[in-house]
Amino acid sequence: MFSMTNRDDLLSIISDMNKDINGTRPSLASFNSMTETELRAEIERLQPMVDEAVAHEKMIDAKCITLFNDEITTFIQQGAADRATAIRWFLQTQDMTSQDADTLCYNFGINPFVPAGKAIFDEVEAAVETP
C-alpha cells in the first residue's frame, strides 16, 4: 500500500495551488531542495493568490450567467411566451441543435459546476428536448 509522507502532502498542495493560480502544475523539481518548513512557507505565500484566483473565477461565472440571462430576457421581451421558449429561440439564433447544451454552456462561459450554471444547463437541456 502506498503511503504519502508529510513532504509529499505539502508538494501535492503546492502543485494544486499552482494549478488553481496558473492553470498548470509546476515542475516539482524546483522544490526538491526545500525543507518542510520552506514548503509550508511557500503554501502561505501562495494562499492569497489562490484566494484571488477563486474570487476572479466566481466573478467571471456570475458575469457569464448574467449575460446569458440578459439574452434570454431580451427574447422574452420580444414575445417569447416563457423562458423555455426564449431559450429555444436563442438556440436557433446560435444555430445550435439538441445535442448542443454542452457547447452552448461552454461557448457562453456557463460553469455547470456552480448552482446557477447547473440550473441554466438543465434549462437548456429541457428546452432543446421540448418540441
C-alpha positions in Angstrom: 0.0 0.0 0.0 1.3 3.5 -0.9 1.6 6.0 1.9 2.3 9.6 1.3 4.8 11.4 3.6 4.2 14.9 5.0 6.6 16.2 2.4 4.5 14.5 -0.4 1.4 16.1 1.1 3.0 19.5 1.0 4.2 19.1 -2.5 0.8 18.0 -3.6 -0.8 21.1 -2.0 1.7 23.3 -3.8 1.0 21.6 -7.1 -2.8 22.0 -6.6 -2.4 25.7 -5.6 -0.3 26.4 -8.7 -2.9 24.7 -10.8 -5.6 26.9 -9.3 -3.5 30.1 -9.8 -1.9 29.4 -13.2 -3.9 26.6 -14.8 -0.9 24.4 -14.9 1.1 22.4 -12.4 4.7 23.3 -11.8 7.7 21.1 -12.1 8.2 19.9 -8.5 11.9 19.5 -9.1 12.3 23.1 -8.1 11.0 22.3 -4.7 13.3 19.3 -4.0 15.9 21.3 -2.1 13.3 22.9 0.1 12.7 21.8 3.7 9.2 21.1 5.0 9.3 24.5 6.8 10.1 26.2 3.5 7.4 24.2 1.7 4.9 25.4 4.4 6.1 29.0 3.9 5.5 28.5 0.1 2.0 27.4 0.8 1.4 30.5 2.9 2.8 32.7 0.1 0.6 31.1 -2.5 -2.7 31.2 -0.4 -3.6 34.9 -1.2 -3.0 34.2 -4.9 -5.3 31.2 -4.7 -8.0 33.3 -3.0 -7.7 35.9 -5.7 -8.0 33.3 -8.5 -11.0 31.7 -6.9 -12.7 35.2 -6.4 -11.9 36.0 -10.0 -13.4 32.8 -11.2 -16.6 33.4 -9.2 -16.8 36.9 -10.7 -16.5 35.5 -14.2 -19.1 32.8 -13.5 -21.5 35.5 -12.3 -20.9 37.8 -15.2 -21.4 35.0 -17.8 -24.6 33.9 -16.1 -25.9 37.5 -16.1 -25.1 37.9 -19.8 -26.9 34.7 -20.7 -29.9 35.7 -18.6 -29.9 39.1 -20.2 -30.0 37.5 -23.6 -33.0 35.3 -22.6 -34.8 38.3 -21.1 -34.4 40.1 -24.4 -36.2 37.2 -26.2 -39.0 37.2 -23.6 -39.4 41.0 -24.1 -39.6 40.3 -27.9 -42.5 37.9 -27.4 -41.3 34.5 -26.2 -44.1 33.0 -24.1 -41.8 31.7 -21.4 -38.2 31.2 -20.5 -38.0 27.7 -22.2 -39.3 29.3 -25.5 -36.8 32.1 -25.2 -34.0 29.6 -24.7 -35.2 27.7 -27.8 -35.3 30.9 -29.8 -31.8 31.8 -28.6 -30.5 28.4 -29.6 -31.9 28.9 -33.1 -30.0 32.2 -33.4 -26.9 30.4 -32.4 -27.5 27.6 -34.9 -27.5 25.0 -32.1 -29.1 21.6 -32.2 -30.5 19.5 -29.4 -27.1 17.9 -28.8 -25.5 21.3 -28.1 -26.4 22.1 -24.4 -22.8 21.4 -23.5 -21.5 23.5 -26.4 -23.8 26.4 -25.6 -22.8 26.5 -22.0 -19.1 26.2 -22.9 -19.3 29.0 -25.5 -21.0 31.3 -23.1 -18.8 30.5 -20.2 -21.6 28.9 -18.2 -20.0 26.8 -15.5 -22.3 23.8 -14.9 -20.5 23.1 -11.6 -21.9 26.1 -9.8 -25.6 26.1 -8.9 -26.8 28.9 -11.2 -24.8 27.4 -14.1 -26.2 24.0 -13.5 -29.7 25.5 -13.5 -29.1 27.1 -16.8 -27.6 23.9 -18.2 -30.7 22.0 -17.1 -33.0 24.6 -18.6 -31.1 24.4 -21.9 -31.3 20.7 -22.0 -35.0 20.8 -21.2 -35.6 23.5 -23.8 -33.9 21.5 -26.6 -35.8 18.3 -25.7 -39.2 20.1 -25.8 -40.7 20.0 -29.3 
